[in-house]
Amino acid sequence: MMGKARATVKRYARTALEGFYILVYYPLLCLLPARWGYRIVRRRGDRNFRIMHQLREDMIREIGECLPERTVEERREIARRAFRMQATFLYESCLFAKYRIKTWTDKFIKLEGMEHIEASLKKGKGAIACSMHFNHYFFPLGILGQRFPVVGYGVWPGDLRKVNLFVKLHHRLLIRLGKWKTGAGFLAAGRHPKGAMEGVLSDNKVLFILFDIALPEMRDLRPVKLFGREVLFPWGLILVKYLTQAAFHVTYIVRDPAEWEKQTLCIEPELSFSGKLAEDQQRVVAELEKVIRRYPEFWWGWGLFALMRPEFIHEARRRGDYVTTILGKKTKKAEGNSSEMAGRPARPPRVPSTTRDPKGPRRSIRPD
């Protein structure tokens, strides 16, 4: 009884503390010059690095497994910078709210590869900006939104489970702020009309989508290799590319290690596809891995690598331990009295190794 009471008190205390940071601390911090604010949040990241022992050790271990060529000192420094980067997220959200989007972009952001998106849109078939959880992962949507017609795709904050109430509120406000400032749209996973993603691309818009750590409840997962290890990744986005023939661009945002407030949004040239699903999915993952290897300190995935492993996802499915409410409900409804619900190990979904003729009849496929 006392143990449950203590856990409840700790949970409410953490919720209240997060609310203080989101509603009071970071907005006040934005009143200072940006360079001072970044210096303060970096120190908070260093503090988290010292006190969050388990996450720190998990991150250092995974960095060592994936990047064995790095020295022990380099692995530790990568983990420290990753903590600093994550500590800046809420602060930079307030900066995004403080500045006019063009003023903020001109002040802090350097753009590379915008000509690739422009060339793709000239073809009239839209473009997919496939991003990862790099730095402030909402920024590419806002930055692209002031230059091109853009629609973002992701899980609606209110559908997330086991996430602090104030963090949900923060994400929801950030999406609405981005739509208001840039005109960018947003499709919520599991809530948008059938064929909406294909519709965005047929209207010759940019579809911005995050694409790294898979959710157990996603039905379009198949094995690929990431850093030489088997993980599960979604394949539905690849099929959307086949159906629409939209250009596919890897997108990411990184920062200058010497001047933390200065960042660069990078758009890679269009990826070429073979038309074979397994091969093309691995190609996308390999391109994303290249970015992580180049800028390991800016990826949010360290410490969470186990969540992409097949055994973790299959066990989470068996328990019904899902990240979202709406996608989890859809998964249970689709599975019914399957082997997963009966308590036996889940089987990954069957996916053909090759796709249908991209020039054949159009059919809406939702990758959620």
LOMARLUM-671482 format. One record per residue (C-alpha): residue in one letter; x, y, z. Coordinates in steps of 0.05 Angstrom, whole numbers, padded with zeros to 5 digits, always signed. Each point is the difference from the previous one (the first is absolute). Layout:
REM residues N
aXYZ;...
END
This chain:
REM residues 368
m+00000+00000+00000;m+00055+00048+00019;g+00039-00018-00062;k-00059+00018-00045;a-00009+00065+00037;r+00073+00019-00008;a-00002-00018-00074;t-00062+00044-00009;v+00032+00058+00036;k+00063-00006-00043;r-00042-00003-00064;y-00039+00063+00017;a+00064+00035+00022;r+00034-00015-00066;t-00062+00024-00038;a-00001+00065+00040;l+00074+00011-00011;e-00006-00010-00075;g-00058+00049-00001;f+00043+00051+00036;y+00055-00007-00052;i-00048+00004-00059;l-00045+00056+00025;v+00047+00042+00041;y+00074-00016-00002;y+00014-00003-00075;p-00045+00059-00019;l+00037+00043+00051;l+00067-00026-00026;c-00018+00025-00070;l+00001+00071+00027;l+00075-00006+00004;p+00046+00006-00061;a-00001-00067-00037;r+00074-00013+00012;w-00011+00005+00075;g-00061-00044-00003;y+00036-00055-00038;r+00057+00003+00050;i-00049-00012+00057;v-00037-00058-00033;r+00066-00033-00019;r+00019+00001+00073;r-00067-00032+00016;g+00017-00055-00050;d+00067-00010+00035;r-00037-00007+00066;n-00047-00052-00030;f+00061-00037-00027;r+00028-00005+00071;i-00063-00020+00037;m-00037-00045-00051;h+00047-00058+00009;q-00039-00056-00035;l-00016+00040-00063;r+00072+00025-00003;e+00029-00070+00004;d-00050-00027-00051;m+00018+00055-00049;i+00075-00010+00008;r-00008-00076-00008;e-00042+00007-00063;i+00047+00052-00030;g+00057-00049+00012;e-00037-00058-00032;c-00020+00041-00062;l+00063+00042-00006;p+00056-00045+00024;e+00052+00043-00035;r-00013+00056+00050;t+00044+00003+00062;v-00029-00005+00070;e+00010+00075+00009;e-00035+00015-00066;r-00059-00044+00018;r-00008+00035+00066;e+00003+00069-00033;i-00052-00021-00052;a-00047-00021+00056;r+00013+00065+00037;r-00017+00041-00062;a-00062-00042-00011;f-00023+00018+00070;r+00014+00074-00015;m-00038-00004-00065;q-00062-00031+00033;a+00002+00053+00055;t-00007+00055-00053;f-00066-00027-00029;l-00049+00038+00043;y+00042+00063+00000;e+00004+00001-00076;s-00075-00009-00004;c-00007+00065+00038;l+00049+00034-00047;f-00042-00025-00059;a-00060+00033+00033;k+00038+00064+00016;y+00027+00018-00069;r-00035+00011-00066;i+00016-00062-00041;k+00041+00037-00052;t+00037+00041+00052;w+00015-00063+00040;t+00023-00039-00061;d+00045+00057-00025;k+00029+00007+00070;f+00015-00072+00017;i-00010-00047-00060;k+00043-00017-00060;l-00034-00036-00058;e+00034-00053-00043;g-00031-00038-00058;m-00065+00040-00009;e+00013-00005-00075;h-00013-00075+00004;i-00071+00011+00026;e-00012+00055-00052;a+00022-00046-00056;s-00045-00056+00025;l-00061+00044+00005;k+00011+00023-00071;k-00016-00071-00022;g-00070+00009+00028;k-00002-00065+00041;g+00016+00028+00069;a+00058-00016+00045;i+00010-00042+00063;a+00046+00031+00052;c+00020-00061+00042;s+00030+00024+00065;m+00024-00029+00066;h-00004+00022+00072;f+00059+00047-00008;n+00008+00062+00044;h-00067+00037+00003;y-00037-00047-00046;f-00059+00049-00009;f+00045+00053-00031;p+00006-00029-00071;l-00076+00003-00007;g-00002+00073+00020;i+00060+00020-00042;l-00024-00037-00062;g-00070+00027+00011;q+00020+00072-00012;r+00030-00019-00068;f-00043-00057-00027;p-00071-00027+00009;v+00014-00052+00055;v-00041-00050+00039;g+00030-00036+00060;y-00018-00071+00021;g+00005-00028+00070;v-00036-00025+00062;w-00048+00051+00029;p+00027+00020+00070;g-00066-00016+00034;d+00005-00072-00025;l+00066-00013+00036;r-00001-00043+00063;k+00049+00003+00058;v+00019+00071-00018;n-00003+00059+00047;l-00063+00041-00007;f+00039+00065-00008;v+00045-00031-00053;k-00062-00019-00039;l-00026+00071+00007;h+00068+00027-00022;h+00001-00043-00063;r-00072+00017-00017;l+00013+00075+00006;l+00064-00007-00040;i-00038-00033-00058;r-00054+00054+00002;l+00053+00055+00003;g+00036-00029-00059;k-00064-00003-00041;w-00016+00072+00019;k+00069+00028-00015;t+00017-00038-00063;g-00065-00027-00028;a+00025-00071+00005;g-00053-00054+00008;f+00001-00062+00044;l-00027-00071-00008;a-00011-00039+00064;a+00018-00074-00005;g-00063-00043+00004;r-00046+00060-00005;h+00009+00025-00071;p-00047-00020-00056;k+00020-00060-00043;g+00046+00022-00056;a+00017+00067+00032;m+00076-00011-00006;e-00006-00016-00073;g-00045+00060-00008;v+00052+00047+00029;l+00051-00024-00051;s-00049+00001-00058;d-00011+00074+00018;n+00076+00009-00011;k+00014+00016+00073;v+00057-00022+00046;l-00017-00056+00048;f+00044+00006+00062;i+00003-00063+00042;l+00043-00026+00058;f+00027-00069-00013;d+00044-00036+00049;i-00023-00034+00065;a-00060-00042-00017;l-00061-00007+00045;p-00020-00072+00019;e-00072+00012-00023;m+00020+00018-00071;r-00023-00054-00048;d+00051+00013-00055;l+00064-00023+00032;r+00052-00046-00030;p+00073-00015+00017;v+00058+00041-00027;k+00072+00010+00022;l+00020+00062+00039;f+00073+00002+00023;g+00005-00073-00019;r-00057-00020+00048;e-00070-00023-00018;v-00054+00050+00017;l-00072+00011-00024;f-00016+00059-00044;p-00065+00023-00034;w-00008-00015-00074;g-00065+00037-00015;l+00035+00066-00018;i+00039-00037-00054;l-00065-00024-00030;v-00028+00070+00001;k+00061+00021-00039;y-00013-00056-00051;l-00073+00019-00008;t+00012+00075-00009;q+00070-00001-00032;a+00017+00059+00046;a+00072+00019+00010;f+00031-00027+00065;h+00049+00043+00039;v+00036-00015+00065;t-00006+00062+00044;y+00033+00018+00066;i+00020+00060+00043;v+00066+00006+00038;r+00035+00054+00038;d+00069+00032+00003;p+00037-00031+00059;a+00039+00065+00011;e-00060+00047-00005;w-00058-00041+00028;e-00054+00049-00023;k+00019-00006-00074;q-00032-00058-00037;t-00002-00029-00070;l-00060-00031-00035;c+00026-00050-00052;i-00039-00030-00058;e+00035-00058-00034;p-00007-00012-00076;e-00058-00044-00023;l+00009-00073+00015;s-00006-00050-00057;f-00043-00062+00011;s+00003-00068-00033;g-00074-00018+00009;k+00017-00058+00047;l-00029+00014+00068;a+00051-00034+00044;e+00058+00029-00039;d-00028+00070+00000;q-00018-00001+00073;q+00071-00021+00018;r+00026+00056-00045;v-00040+00052+00039;v+00025-00028+00067;a+00071+00000-00025;e-00005+00073-00020;l-00028+00017+00069;e+00057-00039+00033;k+00050+00042-00039;v-00028+00062+00032;i+00003-00029+00070;r+00073-00021-00012;r+00016+00070-00023;y-00036+00036+00057;p-00010-00052+00056;e-00008+00052+00056;f-00063+00029-00032;w-00042-00064-00005;w-00054-00012+00052;g+00004-00076-00008;w+00059-00015+00046;g-00024-00038+00061;l-00062-00023-00038;f+00032-00047-00050;a-00031-00061+00034;l-00069+00027-00016;m+00012-00015-00074;r+00020-00072+00010;p-00050-00054-00025;e-00002-00036+00067;f-00019+00064+00037;i-00055+00019-00050;h-00029-00070-00002;e-00002-00003+00076;a-00032+00069+00004;r-00053-00023-00050;r-00013-00062+00041;r-00012+00041+00062;g-00039+00054-00037;d+00050+00051+00027;y-00008+00054-00053;v+00027+00070-00005;t-00064+00030-00025;t-00074-00008+00014;i-00030+00005-00070;l+00050-00043-00038;g+00000-00052+00056;k-00076-00005-00005;k+00004-00009-00075;t+00053-00054+00009;k-00043-00040+00050;k-00061+00005-00045;a+00040-00024-00061;e+00031-00058+00038;g-00062-00025+00036;n+00014-00070+00028;s+00069-00005-00031;s+00060-00037+00028;e+00025+00065+00030;m-00064+00010+00041;a+00003-00073+00021;g+00067+00012+00033;r+00045-00033-00053;p+00058+00036-00034;a-00022+00048-00054;r+00016-00012-00072;p+00023+00059-00043;p-00049+00021-00055;r+00008-00034-00067;v+00026+00048-00052;p+00016-00015-00073;s+00073+00007-00019;t-00018+00040-00061;t-00054+00051-00013;r-00054+00004-00052;d+00012+00038-00063;p+00004+00074+00022;k-00037+00019-00063;g-00057-00047+00016;p-00066+00019+00034;r+00008+00048+00058;r-00019-00028+00068;s+00004+00036+00066;i+00048-00031+00050;r+00007+00029+00070;p+00068-00012+00034;d-00027+00005+00070;
END
